[in-house]
Amino acid sequence: MNDNIFANNTQETISEKYVSLTEIMGYPTKMLDSEKFSELDEKLKEKIYWALNKPEEIIKKNGTTMKQQKEEKKDREKKWGNNMIGQINNGQWTTILGERLVFDILKILGQNPRKVVKKEGFEPDWETDEYMYEVKTSNWWVDGTAGEKVYGTFIKYQKIPELYGKPLRIVCLANQENELEFGKTKYFGEEVTEKTKKILELAKTWDIEYIRFRDLVNPIIQ
């Protein structure tokens, strides 16, 4: 990977040995069994596993409140995420990690991902030979309705296919994918309402579609 692609995202960096997902967040040591998956870099394995697997729900424990447990898990996730992107205490770690992860997957898939040239004030995250990509990532312990604006992303970026001459894919990753499949307003899965289907069909007529990160990475982990 060309590190210069990510230069604009760099804040304070770290050089210490990374702390694993298992150590920080209690994920299982054994990740996935796929032969292709086993050949990947350890950090990339962890990032993929984090993106695809929702942590266990918090349960009541003596000596601590549910809120305290959530804050602890949130802090641990942030520490792990910053470690994955080589930074310290970057509040935007989720965005950076998601963008880089999608770049890595597209590269492995041979789709020739590259940085986008800004046009008319728009600058999607990545361009490949066939598509434009916008990545939407939400961490697992985010508060409230932080990801709700993703529902209208296709409206915000409606000119992208016209400007770049390629369809736009909006990749939803980690908790963002989970919310759009299992949350109150679904964009993925079997329970998408008829009204929502009409909205998504409208987006497709504009050459814009929402996709799950799971579907993007499946050829690598199956």
C-alpha positions in Angstrom: 0.0 0.0 0.0 1.2 3.5 -0.7 1.3 5.2 2.7 1.2 8.6 1.1 -2.5 8.0 0.3 -3.2 8.3 4.0 -0.8 11.1 4.8 -3.6 13.7 5.3 -5.1 11.6 8.1 -2.0 11.5 10.2 -2.0 13.1 13.7 0.2 11.9 16.5 1.5 8.5 15.7 2.7 5.5 17.7 5.5 3.0 17.2 4.7 0.6 20.1 3.8 -3.0 19.6 0.1 -3.2 18.7 -2.4 -4.6 21.2 -4.6 -7.3 19.8 -8.3 -7.3 19.5 -8.4 -10.2 21.9 -6.4 -8.3 24.6 -8.3 -5.0 24.3 -11.9 -6.1 23.6 -12.2 -9.7 24.6 -12.8 -11.1 21.1 -12.0 -14.8 20.6 -8.4 -15.7 19.8 -9.6 -17.9 16.9 -11.0 -15.5 14.3 -12.1 -17.3 11.0 -11.2 -20.6 9.5 -11.0 -19.6 5.8 -7.7 -20.6 4.1 -7.6 -17.2 2.3 -8.2 -15.4 5.5 -5.4 -17.2 7.3 -2.9 -15.8 4.7 -3.7 -12.2 5.5 -1.7 -9.8 7.7 -2.6 -10.2 11.4 -3.8 -6.6 11.7 -5.9 -6.9 8.6 -7.5 -10.0 10.0 -8.4 -8.2 13.2 -9.9 -5.2 11.4 -12.0 -7.5 9.2 -13.2 -9.5 12.2 -14.0 -6.3 14.2 -16.0 -5.0 11.2 -18.1 -8.2 10.9 -18.7 -9.2 14.5 -20.9 -7.3 17.0 -19.5 -7.6 20.6 -21.6 -9.3 23.3 -24.2 -7.3 25.0 -23.4 -5.7 28.4 -24.9 -7.5 31.4 -25.3 -6.3 35.0 -22.3 -6.9 37.2 -21.7 -6.2 40.9 -19.6 -3.2 41.6 -20.1 -1.4 38.3 -22.9 0.2 36.4 -24.0 -0.6 32.9 -22.9 3.0 31.9 -19.5 2.4 33.4 -19.1 -0.9 31.5 -20.1 0.8 28.3 -17.6 3.6 28.8 -14.9 1.1 29.5 -15.6 -0.9 26.4 -15.8 2.3 24.3 -12.4 3.4 25.6 -10.9 0.0 24.9 -12.3 0.0 21.4 -10.9 3.5 20.8 -7.5 2.4 22.0 -7.5 -0.6 19.8 -8.7 1.4 16.8 -6.0 4.0 17.3 -3.5 1.2 17.5 -4.7 -0.2 14.3 -4.2 3.1 12.4 -0.9 3.9 14.2 -2.2 7.0 16.1 -2.9 8.1 19.7 -6.3 9.4 20.9 -7.6 10.3 17.5 -11.4 10.7 17.8 -11.8 10.1 14.1 -10.2 6.7 14.3 -13.4 4.9 13.1 -13.5 6.9 9.8 -9.8 6.4 9.1 -9.9 2.7 9.9 -13.0 2.1 7.8 -11.6 3.9 4.8 -8.2 2.1 5.0 -9.9 -1.3 5.5 -12.0 -0.9 2.4 -9.0 0.3 0.4 -7.1 -2.8 1.5 -10.0 -5.1 0.5 -10.4 -3.5 -2.9 -6.7 -3.8 -3.5 -6.7 -7.5 -2.6 -9.7 -8.0 -4.9 -7.6 -6.5 -7.7 -9.9 -3.5 -8.2 -7.1 -0.9 -8.4 -8.3 1.5 -5.7 -6.9 5.0 -5.7 -7.3 8.5 -4.2 -10.1 10.6 -5.8 -9.6 13.9 -7.6 -12.0 16.4 -6.1 -14.7 17.7 -8.5 -17.2 20.5 -7.8 -16.4 20.2 -4.1 -17.1 16.4 -4.0 -14.4 13.9 -3.1 -15.6 10.3 -2.5 -13.2 8.1 -0.5 -12.0 5.8 -3.3 -12.1 5.3 -7.0 -11.6 2.0 -8.8 -11.7 1.1 -12.5 -15.4 0.4 -12.3 -16.8 2.2 -9.3 -16.6 5.2 -6.9 -16.7 4.3 -3.2 -17.9 6.2 -0.2 -17.2 4.4 3.2 -19.5 4.8 6.2 -18.2 3.3 9.4 -19.6 3.4 12.9 -17.9 1.8 15.9 -19.8 -0.6 18.1 -20.1 1.5 21.2 -21.1 4.8 19.6 -23.8 6.8 21.4 -27.2 7.7 20.2 -28.1 8.3 16.6 -24.6 9.2 15.2 -25.1 7.1 12.0 -28.6 8.4 11.0 -27.2 10.8 8.4 -26.1 7.8 6.3 -29.7 7.3 5.3 -29.5 10.4 3.2 -25.9 9.9 1.8 -27.2 9.0 -1.6 -29.0 12.4 -1.9 -25.9 14.3 -0.8 -23.8 12.4 -3.4 -26.3 12.2 -6.2 -24.0 14.0 -8.7 -21.1 11.6 -8.1 -21.9 9.1 -10.9 -22.4 12.0 -13.4 -19.2 13.8 -12.3 -17.0 10.7 -12.4 -18.8 8.6 -15.0 -19.0 5.6 -12.7 -21.6 4.2 -10.3 -21.3 5.0 -6.6 -21.2 2.3 -4.0 -21.8 3.4 -0.4 -20.1 0.8 1.8 -21.5 0.4 5.3 -19.1 -1.1 7.8 -19.2 -2.5 11.4 -22.0 -1.0 13.5 -23.2 1.1 10.5 -23.9 -2.1 8.6 -25.5 -3.7 11.6 -27.8 -0.7 12.2 -28.9 -0.7 8.6 -29.7 -4.4 8.7 -31.1 -4.9 12.2 -32.0 -1.4 13.4 -35.3 0.4 13.2 -34.9 1.6 9.6 -33.4 -1.2 7.5 -31.6 -0.8 4.2 -30.3 -4.4 4.1 -31.9 -7.8 4.8 -35.3 -9.4 4.5 -37.2 -6.8 6.4 -36.8 -3.7 4.3 -40.1 -2.0 4.0 -41.8 -1.3 0.7 -41.4 2.4 1.2 -37.7 2.0 1.8 -37.4 -0.3 -1.2 -38.8 2.5 -3.3 -36.1 4.9 -2.0 -33.3 2.4 -2.7 -34.7 1.8 -6.2 -34.6 5.5 -6.8 -31.0 5.6 -5.7 -30.2 2.8 -8.1 -31.7 4.8 -11.0 -29.1 7.4 -10.1 -26.4 4.7 -10.3 -26.0 4.7 -6.5 -26.3 1.6 -4.2 -25.7 0.8 -0.6 -23.6 -2.3 0.0 -22.6 -4.2 3.1 -18.9 -4.5 3.9 -19.7 -8.2 4.5 -20.6 -8.6 0.8 -17.5 -6.8 -0.3 -15.1 -8.9 1.8 -16.9 -12.3 1.3 -14.6 -13.4 -1.7 -11.6 -13.1 0.7 -13.0 -14.8 3.8 -15.1 -17.6 2.3 
